[in-house]
Amino acid sequence: MTQNLLIHGGRVIDPANDIDDQLDLLVRDGLVAELAPPSQIKHEGARIDASGCWVTPGLIDMHVHLREPGYEYKETVATGTLAAVAGGFTAVACMANTNPVNDSGAVTEYIIERARLANLARVHPIGAVSFGLEGRALAEIGEMREAGIVGISDDGMPIADGALMRRALEYAQLFDLPVIVHEEDPSLAANGVMHEGQTCLHLGLRGMPSAAEEAMVARDIAILEQTGGRLHIAHVSTVGSVRMLRDAKSRGLKVTAEVTPHHFMLTDQAVLDYDTNAKMKPPLRDATDVDHMIAALVDGTVDAIATDHAPHHRDEKEVEFDEAAFGIVGLETSLPLGLRLVRDAGLSPNALIRAMSVHPAEILNLNAGSLAVGKPADITVIDPEDRWTVDVNRLRSKSKNSPFGGWEMVGAARATIVGGGIKWPPQEAQ
Amino acid sequence: MSIVGRHLLGLDGMGAEEIQFLLDSADSFREIAEREIKKVPTLRGKTVVSLFFESSTRTRTSFEIAAKRLSADFVSVNASASSVSKGESLLDTARNIAAMSPDALVVRHSRAGAPHFLARHVGCPVINAGDGAHEHPTQALLDLLTIRKEKGRIAGLKVAIVGDILHSRVTRSNLYALRTLGAEVRLVGPPTLVPRQLASWGDLHHNLEEGIRDADVVMMLRLQRERQGANFLPSLDEYSRYFCLTSAALDAAKPDAVVLHPGPINRGVEISSDVADSNRSAILDQVANGVAVRMATLYLLAGRVRDTEQRQTA
């Protein structure tokens, strides 16, 4: 099945093992078998020429929506994981807001089975915190854990009830699961459709103030301090959130956070002309926020880059701005946008790989994020110089709702290897 | 070779020359209302469709009279009662209208940006007759025309806009045009409706008399009753106690200050009857000027030879 494979001529960047060097890497039986200086490994068989490329632990997107079961017209596990491997991701963690909601072991098992059949990227389901994402009763977290969830989240539906949040942080400790939170005070965000700032006032749209996010970040850090457990803040987007995160980490609290490429790359000005592909939650913020997202990635306050890949059908986006669905696809543009920070913002290649692989693996307790001998051979070969233009119609995701259409990108996945098998580029049938 | 663009979606970004040109054109249409036969053949054979997704009697009627005085065929679609209730998307509505080849589309919609969306998908000029809290360009143009008639100029005037600034499309359109033409704009109302984030728009005032002091123009806005429920204000009574324009309050403005209101007025809420009915009120002149402004707009946009290339791409 999985043949041996030599990845040669590349620069191995393996932050978990402090490696950044020209090395060849041998994969045997789906595992990392050997790392050695160039041309020293004896090997006959399949090879990947990684000259000019980075060889890194497989990228992990810890926040995606695969839409299956229930919304297969937007995305399926198969199309979403194809988009993942095309974007260099060997694993994704998918949120629970499917239909039915992933609040039971049966739904978790179904998603895992769909991923096994698709046989592309690894899929790690995230279970619901509350039954039906209703924000009332805790879901059966143990049952879902046994079926394979790696975290719990009501993502998309903020947990308004502070007492439920407290119990979730306490109960999840039984299984060492992170509680992943979408921070948004529903009364402050109200019916807002974009960031409340000058652009919003100008366009006459209803705003979501930064305080809607920050009030919840403050609350949850306060609860965490009392309960212990592990809190992971999804898609931080404001200066104030970063400030509180930095403070909480300096006090030793177990809080981690992710930022999306759109929140470190775009401002609310992208909404001008009422572009519904610039509509998402949390909303695109202002230039100061964007600068702080980048700084927080560079200084490590924010741990991970995650896309919040949120496919929506054309009919849900080609409508009035107020009526348009929130969210954008991100799996196929995340890597080059991250590489842009390496080029332009002083993020080191090491830090990028930590944010896109090592840290997500740590937060979700995955046996991944490392190229140590004996580890599963989940590997991304990145060509950091590959130039291409985003054509939304050629995205592998079933949905095309990207604000990055027409952007000139630099950097792409040359090969995506999962468990020793080459999943990208597509291989001839064997 | 008009200096006016293809659509009239808003006054944001419109230059002074273009605004003056629109006002001059409107001025020339005012006289038609005084004729015995109030009709000219300018738009004969043209079809103007009005598509109102939000109820409005006066704006729609004003456009209808304007179109008919120019001899256009005017078709009025009450969209809130037709396509929307059948679940048709705005995109499908746009495609259907485009297929009927109108020469201009007049749109009112509760969603900001809806006319811009339609403008991208229909092959004819689109006139924004009010989109959510965004813009209402013909209202602002008729306000400017009224001010220009009363004061002879716009530049250098002190204009106070009073009321629900935050949610007001009338304010936004007026603000852009007034500033472009050199007026000094003050925004007056309680901090919930005139929040500090608006500071870049003009001088903010939370006291009515201070806000209108020495003003040449006092523009009152209609207070939407639903603002009470969302806690923007405790009650209409309390609002009127502080922000109702009474003749006593109006004493703070210049003696010859003119009072405007886009209508319909809430007597006793934002404006007292003695002010509304006084000789300082230009409210009915605004209505008359509204027809002239809409005639000018239709003439300049629908009167063009249709661009066949645009039609094919619709």
Chai-1 contact restraints between the chains, C-beta under 6 A:
chainA,res_idxA,chainB,res_idxB,connection_type,confidence,min_distance_angstrom,max_distance_angstrom,comment,restraint_id
A,L203,B,A112,contact,1.0,0.0,6.0,A-B,restraint_1
A,G204,B,A112,contact,1.0,0.0,6.0,A-B,restraint_2
A,G204,B,G132,contact,1.0,0.0,6.0,A-B,restraint_3
A,G204,B,A133,contact,1.0,0.0,6.0,A-B,restraint_4
A,G204,B,H134,contact,1.0,0.0,6.0,A-B,restraint_5
A,L205,B,A112,contact,1.0,0.0,6.0,A-B,restraint_6
A,Y274,B,G113,contact,1.0,0.0,6.0,A-B,restraint_7
A,Y274,B,H116,contact,1.0,0.0,6.0,A-B,restraint_8
A,E318,B,L91,contact,1.0,0.0,6.0,A-B,restraint_9
A,E320,B,L90,contact,1.0,0.0,6.0,A-B,restraint_10
A,E320,B,R111,contact,1.0,0.0,6.0,A-B,restraint_11
A,E320,B,A114,contact,1.0,0.0,6.0,A-B,restraint_12
A,F321,B,G113,contact,1.0,0.0,6.0,A-B,restraint_13
A,D322,B,R111,contact,1.0,0.0,6.0,A-B,restraint_14
